[in-house]
Amino acid sequence: MNRAEFEADLKRGGYEIRDGGVEPNEHREAHTHDFDVRFLVLEGSITLLFGNDRRAYGPGDTGDVPAGTAHEEHTGADGVRYLIGRRAAPAPAR
């Protein structure tokens, strides 16, 4: 998926869009977000750990992290630059 297609998909899904990145060799301990995240890697690489599940992403790869999902983030020697979409988490069902 290219950047234009990804941005259009984010807009259709109600995501706020921004560019972002993480410095080289960065390790972010397990954490959660109170919003849904979708991202497209533009340059570099990042590995996300979801418990014992390890997923590596490079240029052109997309991923998502639903609100409340615990994960760690690790960047490679080149860091990572990405396009990211954030959307408020849906209200819990009653």
PDB file of N, CA, C and O in Angstrom:
ATOM      1  N   MET A   1       0.861  -1.176   0.000  1.00  0.00           N
ATOM      2  CA  MET A   1       0.000   0.000   0.000  1.00  0.00           C
ATOM      3  C   MET A   1       0.904   1.235   0.000  1.00  0.00           C
ATOM      4  O   MET A   1       1.861   1.309   0.771  1.00  0.00           O
ATOM      5  N   ASN A   2       0.597   2.197  -0.864  1.00  0.00           N
ATOM      6  CA  ASN A   2       1.411   3.408  -0.874  1.00  0.00           C
ATOM      7  C   ASN A   2       0.847   4.445   0.104  1.00  0.00           C
ATOM      8  O   ASN A   2      -0.222   4.257   0.687  1.00  0.00           O
ATOM      9  N   ARG A   3       1.583   5.525   0.265  1.00  0.00           N
ATOM     10  CA  ARG A   3       1.207   6.542   1.247  1.00  0.00           C
ATOM     11  C   ARG A   3      -0.172   7.140   0.964  1.00  0.00           C
ATOM     12  O   ARG A   3      -0.980   7.281   1.882  1.00  0.00           O
ATOM     13  N   ALA A   4      -0.451   7.494  -0.290  1.00  0.00           N
ATOM     14  CA  ALA A   4      -1.733   8.108  -0.628  1.00  0.00           C
ATOM     15  C   ALA A   4      -2.894   7.164  -0.318  1.00  0.00           C
ATOM     16  O   ALA A   4      -3.914   7.595   0.221  1.00  0.00           O
ATOM     17  N   GLU A   5      -2.749   5.890  -0.651  1.00  0.00           N
ATOM     18  CA  GLU A   5      -3.798   4.909  -0.366  1.00  0.00           C
ATOM     19  C   GLU A   5      -3.996   4.748   1.141  1.00  0.00           C
ATOM     20  O   GLU A   5      -5.123   4.653   1.627  1.00  0.00           O
ATOM     21  N   PHE A   6      -2.882   4.720   1.868  1.00  0.00           N
ATOM     22  CA  PHE A   6      -2.955   4.550   3.316  1.00  0.00           C
ATOM     23  C   PHE A   6      -3.638   5.760   3.955  1.00  0.00           C
ATOM     24  O   PHE A   6      -4.502   5.598   4.816  1.00  0.00           O
ATOM     25  N   GLU A   7      -3.256   6.972   3.541  1.00  0.00           N
ATOM     26  CA  GLU A   7      -3.880   8.183   4.086  1.00  0.00           C
ATOM     27  C   GLU A   7      -5.374   8.191   3.800  1.00  0.00           C
ATOM     28  O   GLU A   7      -6.168   8.527   4.679  1.00  0.00           O
ATOM     29  N   ALA A   8      -5.768   7.826   2.590  1.00  0.00           N
ATOM     30  CA  ALA A   8      -7.190   7.788   2.238  1.00  0.00           C
ATOM     31  C   ALA A   8      -7.932   6.786   3.121  1.00  0.00           C
ATOM     32  O   ALA A   8      -9.044   7.059   3.571  1.00  0.00           O
ATOM     33  N   ASP A   9      -7.324   5.636   3.369  1.00  0.00           N
ATOM     34  CA  ASP A   9      -7.929   4.615   4.216  1.00  0.00           C
ATOM     35  C   ASP A   9      -8.075   5.127   5.653  1.00  0.00           C
ATOM     36  O   ASP A   9      -9.099   4.896   6.296  1.00  0.00           O
ATOM     37  N   LEU A  10      -7.050   5.821   6.150  1.00  0.00           N
ATOM     38  CA  LEU A  10      -7.128   6.386   7.503  1.00  0.00           C
ATOM     39  C   LEU A  10      -8.257   7.409   7.602  1.00  0.00           C
ATOM     40  O   LEU A  10      -9.031   7.398   8.559  1.00  0.00           O
ATOM     41  N   LYS A  11      -8.344   8.279   6.620  1.00  0.00           N
ATOM     42  CA  LYS A  11      -9.394   9.306   6.629  1.00  0.00           C
ATOM     43  C   LYS A  11     -10.776   8.669   6.641  1.00  0.00           C
ATOM     44  O   LYS A  11     -11.659   9.112   7.375  1.00  0.00           O
ATOM     45  N   ARG A  12     -10.969   7.624   5.825  1.00  0.00           N
ATOM     46  CA  ARG A  12     -12.262   6.923   5.806  1.00  0.00           C
ATOM     47  C   ARG A  12     -12.582   6.319   7.171  1.00  0.00           C
ATOM     48  O   ARG A  12     -13.747   6.230   7.559  1.00  0.00           O
ATOM     49  N   GLY A  13     -11.539   5.903   7.899  1.00  0.00           N
ATOM     50  CA  GLY A  13     -11.737   5.282   9.206  1.00  0.00           C
ATOM     51  C   GLY A  13     -11.822   6.261  10.361  1.00  0.00           C
ATOM     52  O   GLY A  13     -11.967   5.849  11.512  1.00  0.00           O
ATOM     53  N   GLY A  14     -11.735   7.562  10.070  1.00  0.00           N
ATOM     54  CA  GLY A  14     -11.859   8.559  11.133  1.00  0.00           C
ATOM     55  C   GLY A  14     -10.600   8.782  11.949  1.00  0.00           C
ATOM     56  O   GLY A  14     -10.675   9.239  13.090  1.00  0.00           O
ATOM     57  N   TYR A  15      -9.432   8.464  11.378  1.00  0.00           N
ATOM     58  CA  TYR A  15      -8.163   8.629  12.085  1.00  0.00           C
ATOM     59  C   TYR A  15      -7.595  10.029  11.900  1.00  0.00           C
ATOM     60  O   TYR A  15      -7.736  10.627  10.833  1.00  0.00           O
ATOM     61  N   GLU A  16      -6.959  10.546  12.934  1.00  0.00           N
ATOM     62  CA  GLU A  16      -6.159  11.769  12.856  1.00  0.00           C
ATOM     63  C   GLU A  16      -4.799  11.338  12.311  1.00  0.00           C
ATOM     64  O   GLU A  16      -4.228  10.367  12.806  1.00  0.00           O
ATOM     65  N   ILE A  17      -4.269  12.029  11.311  1.00  0.00           N
ATOM     66  CA  ILE A  17      -3.052  11.598  10.616  1.00  0.00           C
ATOM     67  C   ILE A  17      -1.899  12.536  10.930  1.00  0.00           C
ATOM     68  O   ILE A  17      -2.060  13.756  10.962  1.00  0.00           O
ATOM     69  N   ARG A  18      -0.726  11.940  11.163  1.00  0.00           N
ATOM     70  CA  ARG A  18       0.488  12.739  11.363  1.00  0.00           C
ATOM     71  C   ARG A  18       1.718  11.915  11.015  1.00  0.00           C
ATOM     72  O   ARG A  18       1.678  10.685  10.986  1.00  0.00           O
ATOM     73  N   ASP A  19       2.808  12.617  10.752  1.00  0.00           N
ATOM     74  CA  ASP A  19       4.102  11.968  10.546  1.00  0.00           C
ATOM     75  C   ASP A  19       4.754  11.793  11.897  1.00  0.00           C
ATOM     76  O   ASP A  19       4.538  12.598  12.802  1.00  0.00           O
ATOM     77  N   GLY A  20       5.548  10.753  12.043  1.00  0.00           N
ATOM     78  CA  GLY A  20       6.245  10.527  13.305  1.00  0.00           C
ATOM     79  C   GLY A  20       7.497   9.718  13.083  1.00  0.00           C
ATOM     80  O   GLY A  20       7.820   9.327  11.962  1.00  0.00           O
ATOM     81  N   GLY A  21       8.190   9.475  14.164  1.00  0.00           N
ATOM     82  CA  GLY A  21       9.389   8.667  14.092  1.00  0.00           C
ATOM     83  C   GLY A  21       9.947   8.384  15.464  1.00  0.00           C
ATOM     84  O   GLY A  21       9.535   8.977  16.461  1.00  0.00           O
ATOM     85  N   VAL A  22      10.892   7.468  15.497  1.00  0.00           N
ATOM     86  CA  VAL A  22      11.576   7.092  16.732  1.00  0.00           C
ATOM     87  C   VAL A  22      13.059   6.998  16.404  1.00  0.00           C
ATOM     88  O   VAL A  22      13.433   6.484  15.350  1.00  0.00           O
ATOM     89  N   GLU A  23      13.890   7.486  17.291  1.00  0.00           N
ATOM     90  CA  GLU A  23      15.338   7.501  17.100  1.00  0.00           C
ATOM     91  C   GLU A  23      15.906   6.084  16.977  1.00  0.00           C
ATOM     92  O   GLU A  23      15.256   5.118  17.377  1.00  0.00           O
ATOM     93  N   PRO A  24      17.120   5.957  16.423  1.00  0.00           N
ATOM     94  CA  PRO A  24      17.766   4.642  16.293  1.00  0.00           C
ATOM     95  C   PRO A  24      17.969   3.952  17.648  1.00  0.00           C
ATOM     96  O   PRO A  24      18.189   4.598  18.672  1.00  0.00           O
ATOM     97  N   ASN A  25      17.888   2.635  17.614  1.00  0.00           N
ATOM     98  CA  ASN A  25      18.173   1.776  18.770  1.00  0.00           C
ATOM     99  C   ASN A  25      17.401   2.168  20.025  1.00  0.00           C
ATOM    100  O   ASN A  25      17.922   2.087  21.137  1.00  0.00           O
ATOM    101  N   GLU A  26      16.176   2.585  19.837  1.00  0.00           N
ATOM    102  CA  GLU A  26      15.313   2.991  20.951  1.00  0.00           C
ATOM    103  C   GLU A  26      14.522   1.776  21.438  1.00  0.00           C
ATOM    104  O   GLU A  26      14.058   0.963  20.638  1.00  0.00           O
ATOM    105  N   HIS A  27      14.376   1.664  22.747  1.00  0.00           N
ATOM    106  CA  HIS A  27      13.557   0.606  23.335  1.00  0.00           C
ATOM    107  C   HIS A  27      12.518   1.263  24.227  1.00  0.00           C
ATOM    108  O   HIS A  27      12.851   1.990  25.163  1.00  0.00           O
ATOM    109  N   ARG A  28      11.267   1.000  23.927  1.00  0.00           N
ATOM    110  CA  ARG A  28      10.173   1.520  24.749  1.00  0.00           C
ATOM    111  C   ARG A  28       9.517   0.340  25.444  1.00  0.00           C
ATOM    112  O   ARG A  28       9.008  -0.578  24.801  1.00  0.00           O
ATOM    113  N   GLU A  29       9.537   0.383  26.748  1.00  0.00           N
ATOM    114  CA  GLU A  29       8.979  -0.692  27.574  1.00  0.00           C
ATOM    115  C   GLU A  29       7.497  -0.895  27.272  1.00  0.00           C
ATOM    116  O   GLU A  29       6.864  -0.071  26.612  1.00  0.00           O
ATOM    117  N   ALA A  30       6.966  -1.995  27.761  1.00  0.00           N
ATOM    118  CA  ALA A  30       5.555  -2.329  27.547  1.00  0.00           C
ATOM    119  C   ALA A  30       4.665  -1.177  28.022  1.00  0.00           C
ATOM    120  O   ALA A  30       4.834  -0.640  29.117  1.00  0.00           O
ATOM    121  N   HIS A  31       3.716  -0.822  27.161  1.00  0.00           N
ATOM    122  CA  HIS A  31       2.783   0.255  27.459  1.00  0.00           C
ATOM    123  C   HIS A  31       1.520   0.063  26.627  1.00  0.00           C
ATOM    124  O   HIS A  31       1.476  -0.782  25.734  1.00  0.00           O
ATOM    125  N   THR A  32       0.508   0.845  26.926  1.00  0.00           N
ATOM    126  CA  THR A  32      -0.741   0.831  26.168  1.00  0.00           C
ATOM    127  C   THR A  32      -1.076   2.264  25.763  1.00  0.00           C
ATOM    128  O   THR A  32      -0.505   3.221  26.285  1.00  0.00           O
ATOM    129  N   HIS A  33      -1.998   2.392  24.836  1.00  0.00           N
ATOM    130  CA  HIS A  33      -2.522   3.698  24.435  1.00  0.00           C
ATOM    131  C   HIS A  33      -4.033   3.671  24.664  1.00  0.00           C
ATOM    132  O   HIS A  33      -4.660   2.613  24.631  1.00  0.00           O
ATOM    133  N   ASP A  34      -4.606   4.858  24.896  1.00  0.00           N
ATOM    134  CA  ASP A  34      -6.057   4.925  25.044  1.00  0.00           C
ATOM    135  C   ASP A  34      -6.721   5.308  23.722  1.00  0.00           C
ATOM    136  O   ASP A  34      -7.827   5.849  23.707  1.00  0.00           O
ATOM    137  N   PHE A  35      -6.036   5.021  22.613  1.00  0.00           N
ATOM    138  CA  PHE A  35      -6.531   5.277  21.267  1.00  0.00           C
ATOM    139  C   PHE A  35      -6.044   4.167  20.348  1.00  0.00           C
ATOM    140  O   PHE A  35      -5.037   3.514  20.624  1.00  0.00           O
ATOM    141  N   ASP A  36      -6.767   3.959  19.250  1.00  0.00           N
ATOM    142  CA  ASP A  36      -6.355   2.997  18.226  1.00  0.00           C
ATOM    143  C   ASP A  36      -5.247   3.621  17.386  1.00  0.00           C
ATOM    144  O   ASP A  36      -5.266   4.824  17.125  1.00  0.00           O
ATOM    145  N   VAL A  37      -4.278   2.804  16.960  1.00  0.00           N
ATOM    146  CA  VAL A  37      -3.169   3.268  16.128  1.00  0.00           C
ATOM    147  C   VAL A  37      -3.072   2.405  14.888  1.00  0.00           C
ATOM    148  O   VAL A  37      -3.178   1.180  14.953  1.00  0.00           O
ATOM    149  N   ARG A  38      -2.867   3.067  13.748  1.00  0.00           N
ATOM    150  CA  ARG A  38      -2.485   2.385  12.507  1.00  0.00           C
ATOM    151  C   ARG A  38      -1.276   3.124  11.968  1.00  0.00           C
ATOM    152  O   ARG A  38      -1.198   4.347  12.089  1.00  0.00           O
ATOM    153  N   PHE A  39      -0.330   2.406  11.375  1.00  0.00           N
ATOM    154  CA  PHE A  39       0.876   3.068  10.883  1.00  0.00           C
ATOM    155  C   PHE A  39       1.379   2.438   9.593  1.00  0.00           C
ATOM    156  O   PHE A  39       1.109   1.276   9.289  1.00  0.00           O
ATOM    157  N   LEU A  40       2.121   3.251   8.845  1.00  0.00           N
ATOM    158  CA  LEU A  40       2.801   2.841   7.621  1.00  0.00           C
ATOM    159  C   LEU A  40       4.256   3.229   7.790  1.00  0.00           C
ATOM    160  O   LEU A  40       4.557   4.408   7.977  1.00  0.00           O
ATOM    161  N   VAL A  41       5.171   2.264   7.727  1.00  0.00           N
ATOM    162  CA  VAL A  41       6.597   2.560   7.854  1.00  0.00           C
ATOM    163  C   VAL A  41       7.077   3.175   6.538  1.00  0.00           C
ATOM    164  O   VAL A  41       6.895   2.605   5.462  1.00  0.00           O
ATOM    165  N   LEU A  42       7.699   4.363   6.654  1.00  0.00           N
ATOM    166  CA  LEU A  42       8.225   5.067   5.487  1.00  0.00           C
ATOM    167  C   LEU A  42       9.714   4.792   5.302  1.00  0.00           C
ATOM    168  O   LEU A  42      10.178   4.592   4.180  1.00  0.00           O
ATOM    169  N   GLU A  43      10.459   4.782   6.404  1.00  0.00           N
ATOM    170  CA  GLU A  43      11.910   4.532   6.379  1.00  0.00           C
ATOM    171  C   GLU A  43      12.313   3.832   7.667  1.00  0.00           C
ATOM    172  O   GLU A  43      11.663   3.995   8.700  1.00  0.00           O
ATOM    173  N   GLY A  44      13.388   3.052   7.603  1.00  0.00           N
ATOM    174  CA  GLY A  44      13.916   2.387   8.794  1.00  0.00           C
ATOM    175  C   GLY A  44      13.109   1.149   9.150  1.00  0.00           C
ATOM    176  O   GLY A  44      12.461   0.543   8.296  1.00  0.00           O
ATOM    177  N   SER A  45      13.160   0.787  10.425  1.00  0.00           N
ATOM    178  CA  SER A  45      12.458  -0.418  10.869  1.00  0.00           C
ATOM    179  C   SER A  45      12.064  -0.296  12.328  1.00  0.00           C
ATOM    180  O   SER A  45      12.666   0.454  13.097  1.00  0.00           O
ATOM    181  N   ILE A  46      11.042  -1.050  12.686  1.00  0.00           N
ATOM    182  CA  ILE A  46      10.584  -1.124  14.071  1.00  0.00           C
ATOM    183  C   ILE A  46      10.057  -2.537  14.311  1.00  0.00           C
ATOM    184  O   ILE A  46       9.462  -3.152  13.427  1.00  0.00           O
ATOM    185  N   THR A  47      10.284  -3.030  15.507  1.00  0.00           N
ATOM    186  CA  THR A  47       9.749  -4.325  15.916  1.00  0.00           C
ATOM    187  C   THR A  47       8.832  -4.081  17.098  1.00  0.00           C
ATOM    188  O   THR A  47       9.209  -3.407  18.057  1.00  0.00           O
ATOM    189  N   LEU A  48       7.639  -4.624  17.030  1.00  0.00           N
ATOM    190  CA  LEU A  48       6.690  -4.533  18.135  1.00  0.00           C
ATOM    191  C   LEU A  48       6.557  -5.899  18.778  1.00  0.00           C
ATOM    192  O   LEU A  48       6.484  -6.916  18.089  1.00  0.00           O
ATOM    193  N   LEU A  49       6.525  -5.915  20.091  1.00  0.00           N
ATOM    194  CA  LEU A  49       6.324  -7.148  20.845  1.00  0.00           C
ATOM    195  C   LEU A  49       4.977  -7.059  21.530  1.00  0.00           C
ATOM    196  O   LEU A  49       4.694  -6.112  22.263  1.00  0.00           O
ATOM    197  N   PHE A  50       4.146  -8.069  21.278  1.00  0.00           N
ATOM    198  CA  PHE A  50       2.846  -8.215  21.916  1.00  0.00           C
ATOM    199  C   PHE A  50       2.934  -9.497  22.732  1.00  0.00           C
ATOM    200  O   PHE A  50       2.622 -10.574  22.223  1.00  0.00           O
ATOM    201  N   GLY A  51       3.353  -9.398  23.991  1.00  0.00           N
ATOM    202  CA  GLY A  51       3.605 -10.602  24.771  1.00  0.00           C
ATOM    203  C   GLY A  51       4.749 -11.372  24.145  1.00  0.00           C
ATOM    204  O   GLY A  51       5.857 -10.847  24.037  1.00  0.00           O
ATOM    205  N   ASN A  52       4.503 -12.615  23.728  1.00  0.00           N
ATOM    206  CA  ASN A  52       5.539 -13.427  23.072  1.00  0.00           C
ATOM    207  C   ASN A  52       5.522 -13.303  21.552  1.00  0.00           C
ATOM    208  O   ASN A  52       6.351 -13.906  20.871  1.00  0.00           O
ATOM    209  N   ASP A  53       4.590 -12.531  21.021  1.00  0.00           N
ATOM    210  CA  ASP A  53       4.462 -12.351  19.573  1.00  0.00           C
ATOM    211  C   ASP A  53       5.309 -11.159  19.145  1.00  0.00           C
ATOM    212  O   ASP A  53       5.082 -10.033  19.589  1.00  0.00           O
ATOM    213  N   ARG A  54       6.292 -11.416  18.276  1.00  0.00           N
ATOM    214  CA  ARG A  54       7.227 -10.387  17.801  1.00  0.00           C
ATOM    215  C   ARG A  54       6.942 -10.126  16.325  1.00  0.00           C
ATOM    216  O   ARG A  54       6.938 -11.054  15.516  1.00  0.00           O
ATOM    217  N   ARG A  55       6.701  -8.850  15.973  1.00  0.00           N
ATOM    218  CA  ARG A  55       6.408  -8.489  14.584  1.00  0.00           C
ATOM    219  C   ARG A  55       7.350  -7.382  14.132  1.00  0.00           C
ATOM    220  O   ARG A  55       7.421  -6.323  14.756  1.00  0.00           O
ATOM    221  N   ALA A  56       8.074  -7.631  13.043  1.00  0.00           N
ATOM    222  CA  ALA A  56       9.024  -6.658  12.485  1.00  0.00           C
ATOM    223  C   ALA A  56       8.380  -5.959  11.287  1.00  0.00           C
ATOM    224  O   ALA A  56       7.702  -6.591  10.478  1.00  0.00           O
ATOM    225  N   TYR A  57       8.601  -4.652  11.188  1.00  0.00           N
ATOM    226  CA  TYR A  57       8.038  -3.836  10.119  1.00  0.00           C
ATOM    227  C   TYR A  57       9.143  -3.020   9.468  1.00  0.00           C
ATOM    228  O   TYR A  57       9.990  -2.448  10.153  1.00  0.00           O
ATOM    229  N   GLY A  58       9.129  -2.968   8.144  1.00  0.00           N
ATOM    230  CA  GLY A  58      10.074  -2.174   7.379  1.00  0.00           C
ATOM    231  C   GLY A  58       9.324  -1.293   6.398  1.00  0.00           C
ATOM    232  O   GLY A  58       8.094  -1.265   6.411  1.00  0.00           O
ATOM    233  N   PRO A  59      10.048  -0.568   5.541  1.00  0.00           N
ATOM    234  CA  PRO A  59       9.404   0.338   4.595  1.00  0.00           C
ATOM    235  C   PRO A  59       8.294  -0.331   3.785  1.00  0.00           C
ATOM    236  O   PRO A  59       8.480  -1.396   3.197  1.00  0.00           O
ATOM    237  N   GLY A  60       7.136   0.329   3.775  1.00  0.00           N
ATOM    238  CA  GLY A  60       5.977  -0.181   3.051  1.00  0.00           C
ATOM    239  C   GLY A  60       5.063  -1.067   3.872  1.00  0.00           C
ATOM    240  O   GLY A  60       3.945  -1.361   3.449  1.00  0.00           O
ATOM    241  N   ASP A  61       5.522  -1.503   5.052  1.00  0.00           N
ATOM    242  CA  ASP A  61       4.691  -2.350   5.912  1.00  0.00           C
ATOM    243  C   ASP A  61       3.718  -1.495   6.719  1.00  0.00           C
ATOM    244  O   ASP A  61       4.027  -0.368   7.106  1.00  0.00           O
ATOM    245  N   THR A  62       2.549  -2.051   6.960  1.00  0.00           N
ATOM    246  CA  THR A  62       1.550  -1.395   7.800  1.00  0.00           C
ATOM    247  C   THR A  62       1.259  -2.270   9.010  1.00  0.00           C
ATOM    248  O   THR A  62       1.472  -3.482   8.990  1.00  0.00           O
ATOM    249  N   GLY A  63       0.770  -1.632  10.055  1.00  0.00           N
ATOM    250  CA  GLY A  63       0.401  -2.363  11.250  1.00  0.00           C
ATOM    251  C   GLY A  63      -0.631  -1.592  12.039  1.00  0.00           C
ATOM    252  O   GLY A  63      -0.916  -0.432  11.744  1.00  0.00           O
ATOM    253  N   ASP A  64      -1.185  -2.238  13.036  1.00  0.00           N
ATOM    254  CA  ASP A  64      -2.145  -1.559  13.901  1.00  0.00           C
ATOM    255  C   ASP A  64      -1.988  -2.059  15.327  1.00  0.00           C
ATOM    256  O   ASP A  64      -1.588  -3.195  15.581  1.00  0.00           O
ATOM    257  N   VAL A  65      -2.318  -1.167  16.238  1.00  0.00           N
ATOM    258  CA  VAL A  65      -2.290  -1.473  17.659  1.00  0.00           C
ATOM    259  C   VAL A  65      -3.602  -0.949  18.243  1.00  0.00           C
ATOM    260  O   VAL A  65      -3.744   0.254  18.462  1.00  0.00           O
ATOM    261  N   PRO A  66      -4.561  -1.842  18.496  1.00  0.00           N
ATOM    262  CA  PRO A  66      -5.832  -1.394  19.067  1.00  0.00           C
ATOM    263  C   PRO A  66      -5.637  -0.788  20.464  1.00  0.00           C
ATOM    264  O   PRO A  66      -4.730  -1.176  21.200  1.00  0.00           O
ATOM    265  N   ALA A  67      -6.485   0.147  20.806  1.00  0.00           N
ATOM    266  CA  ALA A  67      -6.443   0.773  22.131  1.00  0.00           C
ATOM    267  C   ALA A  67      -6.402  -0.297  23.216  1.00  0.00           C
ATOM    268  O   ALA A  67      -7.092  -1.314  23.133  1.00  0.00           O
ATOM    269  N   GLY A  68      -5.580  -0.050  24.235  1.00  0.00           N
ATOM    270  CA  GLY A  68      -5.496  -0.962  25.369  1.00  0.00           C
ATOM    271  C   GLY A  68      -4.600  -2.164  25.163  1.00  0.00           C
ATOM    272  O   GLY A  68      -4.469  -2.981  26.075  1.00  0.00           O
ATOM    273  N   THR A  69      -3.977  -2.309  24.004  1.00  0.00           N
ATOM    274  CA  THR A  69      -3.115  -3.456  23.714  1.00  0.00           C
ATOM    275  C   THR A  69      -1.699  -3.196  24.222  1.00  0.00           C
ATOM    276  O   THR A  69      -1.034  -2.270  23.757  1.00  0.00           O
ATOM    277  N   ALA A  70      -1.234  -4.008  25.173  1.00  0.00           N
ATOM    278  CA  ALA A  70       0.121  -3.854  25.702  1.00  0.00           C
ATOM    279  C   ALA A  70       1.132  -4.265  24.631  1.00  0.00           C
ATOM    280  O   ALA A  70       0.985  -5.299  23.980  1.00  0.00           O
ATOM    281  N   HIS A  71       2.160  -3.432  24.465  1.00  0.00           N
ATOM    282  CA  HIS A  71       3.200  -3.710  23.464  1.00  0.00           C
ATOM    283  C   HIS A  71       4.487  -2.988  23.828  1.00  0.00           C
ATOM    284  O   HIS A  71       4.478  -1.983  24.539  1.00  0.00           O
ATOM    285  N   GLU A  72       5.602  -3.529  23.321  1.00  0.00           N
ATOM    286  CA  GLU A  72       6.909  -2.884  23.415  1.00  0.00           C
ATOM    287  C   GLU A  72       7.297  -2.456  22.017  1.00  0.00           C
ATOM    288  O   GLU A  72       6.804  -3.010  21.035  1.00  0.00           O
ATOM    289  N   GLU A  73       8.189  -1.460  21.919  1.00  0.00           N
ATOM    290  CA  GLU A  73       8.663  -0.979  20.625  1.00  0.00           C
ATOM    291  C   GLU A  73      10.187  -0.976  20.624  1.00  0.00           C
ATOM    292  O   GLU A  73      10.817  -0.516  21.577  1.00  0.00           O
ATOM    293  N   HIS A  74      10.777  -1.497  19.540  1.00  0.00           N
ATOM    294  CA  HIS A  74      12.233  -1.526  19.381  1.00  0.00           C
ATOM    295  C   HIS A  74      12.564  -1.057  17.969  1.00  0.00           C
ATOM    296  O   HIS A  74      12.018  -1.579  16.996  1.00  0.00           O
ATOM    297  N   THR A  75      13.458  -0.073  17.852  1.00  0.00           N
ATOM    298  CA  THR A  75      13.878   0.369  16.526  1.00  0.00           C
ATOM    299  C   THR A  75      15.253  -0.180  16.202  1.00  0.00           C
ATOM    300  O   THR A  75      16.030  -0.527  17.092  1.00  0.00           O
ATOM    301  N   GLY A  76      15.539  -0.252  14.901  1.00  0.00           N
ATOM    302  CA  GLY A  76      16.832  -0.709  14.426  1.00  0.00           C
ATOM    303  C   GLY A  76      17.845   0.424  14.402  1.00  0.00           C
ATOM    304  O   GLY A  76      17.592   1.513  14.917  1.00  0.00           O
ATOM    305  N   ALA A  77      18.985   0.154  13.800  1.00  0.00           N
ATOM    306  CA  ALA A  77      20.099   1.104  13.758  1.00  0.00           C
ATOM    307  C   ALA A  77      19.767   2.377  12.988  1.00  0.00           C
ATOM    308  O   ALA A  77      20.417   3.402  13.189  1.00  0.00           O
ATOM    309  N   ASP A  78      18.761   2.330  12.104  1.00  0.00           N
ATOM    310  CA  ASP A  78      18.376   3.516  11.337  1.00  0.00           C
ATOM    311  C   ASP A  78      17.175   4.237  11.930  1.00  0.00           C
ATOM    312  O   ASP A  78      16.709   5.224  11.361  1.00  0.00           O
ATOM    313  N   GLY A  79      16.664   3.761  13.068  1.00  0.00           N
ATOM    314  CA  GLY A  79      15.445   4.345  13.611  1.00  0.00           C
ATOM    315  C   GLY A  79      14.275   4.029  12.702  1.00  0.00           C
ATOM    316  O   GLY A  79      14.348   3.113  11.883  1.00  0.00           O
ATOM    317  N   VAL A  80      13.203   4.778  12.842  1.00  0.00           N
ATOM    318  CA  VAL A  80      12.031   4.561  11.999  1.00  0.00           C
ATOM    319  C   VAL A  80      11.323   5.890  11.782  1.00  0.00           C
ATOM    320  O   VAL A  80      11.243   6.728  12.680  1.00  0.00           O
ATOM    321  N   ARG A  81      10.814   6.059  10.575  1.00  0.00           N
ATOM    322  CA  ARG A  81       9.939   7.190  10.249  1.00  0.00           C
ATOM    323  C   ARG A  81       8.666   6.583   9.705  1.00  0.00           C
ATOM    324  O   ARG A  81       8.710   5.667   8.883  1.00  0.00           O
ATOM    325  N   TYR A  82       7.511   7.096  10.166  1.00  0.00           N
ATOM    326  CA  TYR A  82       6.244   6.498   9.789  1.00  0.00           C
ATOM    327  C   TYR A  82       5.152   7.540   9.635  1.00  0.00           C
ATOM    328  O   TYR A  82       5.271   8.669  10.111  1.00  0.00           O
ATOM    329  N   LEU A  83       4.096   7.141   8.966  1.00  0.00           N
ATOM    330  CA  LEU A  83       2.848   7.880   8.920  1.00  0.00           C
ATOM    331  C   LEU A  83       1.946   7.160   9.903  1.00  0.00           C
ATOM    332  O   LEU A  83       1.793   5.940   9.845  1.00  0.00           O
ATOM    333  N   ILE A  84       1.351   7.922  10.804  1.00  0.00           N
ATOM    334  CA  ILE A  84       0.555   7.284  11.855  1.00  0.00           C
ATOM    335  C   ILE A  84      -0.838   7.879  11.901  1.00  0.00           C
ATOM    336  O   ILE A  84      -1.034   9.077  11.700  1.00  0.00           O
ATOM    337  N   GLY A  85      -1.794   7.014  12.170  1.00  0.00           N
ATOM    338  CA  GLY A  85      -3.169   7.443  12.378  1.00  0.00           C
ATOM    339  C   GLY A  85      -3.591   7.081  13.787  1.00  0.00           C
ATOM    340  O   GLY A  85      -3.321   5.986  14.280  1.00  0.00           O
ATOM    341  N   ARG A  86      -4.265   8.036  14.425  1.00  0.00           N
ATOM    342  CA  ARG A  86      -4.794   7.800  15.774  1.00  0.00           C
ATOM    343  C   ARG A  86      -6.283   8.090  15.773  1.00  0.00           C
ATOM    344  O   ARG A  86      -6.749   9.043  15.148  1.00  0.00           O
ATOM    345  N   ARG A  87      -7.020   7.250  16.484  1.00  0.00           N
ATOM    346  CA  ARG A  87      -8.472   7.398  16.559  1.00  0.00           C
ATOM    347  C   ARG A  87      -8.910   7.065  17.982  1.00  0.00           C
ATOM    348  O   ARG A  87      -8.430   6.097  18.573  1.00  0.00           O
ATOM    349  N   ALA A  88      -9.816   7.863  18.528  1.00  0.00           N
ATOM    350  CA  ALA A  88     -10.315   7.597  19.872  1.00  0.00           C
ATOM    351  C   ALA A  88     -10.891   6.189  19.938  1.00  0.00           C
ATOM    352  O   ALA A  88     -11.552   5.723  19.010  1.00  0.00           O
ATOM    353  N   ALA A  89     -10.624   5.528  21.051  1.00  0.00           N
ATOM    354  CA  ALA A  89     -11.139   4.163  21.242  1.00  0.00           C
ATOM    355  C   ALA A  89     -12.654   4.203  21.369  1.00  0.00           C
ATOM    356  O   ALA A  89     -13.200   5.137  21.956  1.00  0.00           O
ATOM    357  N   PRO A  90     -13.337   3.206  20.829  1.00  0.00           N
ATOM    358  CA  PRO A  90     -14.788   3.171  20.973  1.00  0.00           C
ATOM    359  C   PRO A  90     -15.180   3.037  22.448  1.00  0.00           C
ATOM    360  O   PRO A  90     -14.467   2.418  23.238  1.00  0.00           O
ATOM    361  N   ALA A  91     -16.296   3.614  22.795  1.00  0.00           N
ATOM    362  CA  ALA A  91     -16.796   3.500  24.173  1.00  0.00           C
ATOM    363  C   ALA A  91     -17.155   2.046  24.448  1.00  0.00           C
ATOM    364  O   ALA A  91     -17.658   1.348  23.567  1.00  0.00           O
ATOM    365  N   PRO A  92     -16.895   1.587  25.681  1.00  0.00           N
ATOM    366  CA  PRO A  92     -17.229   0.202  26.020  1.00  0.00           C
ATOM    367  C   PRO A  92     -18.742  -0.064  25.884  1.00  0.00           C
ATOM    368  O   PRO A  92     -19.568   0.801  26.175  1.00  0.00           O
ATOM    369  N   ALA A  93     -19.069  -1.256  25.445  1.00  0.00           N
ATOM    370  CA  ALA A  93     -20.477  -1.653  25.314  1.00  0.00           C
ATOM    371  C   ALA A  93     -21.090  -1.794  26.704  1.00  0.00           C
ATOM    372  O   ALA A  93     -20.427  -2.205  27.657  1.00  0.00           O
ATOM    373  N   ARG A  94     -22.330  -1.455  26.790  1.00  0.00           N
ATOM    374  CA  ARG A  94     -23.017  -1.568  28.096  1.00  0.00           C
ATOM    375  C   ARG A  94     -24.068  -2.624  28.049  1.00  0.00           C
ATOM    376  O   ARG A  94     -24.748  -2.863  29.047  1.00  0.00           O
TER     377      ARG A  94
END
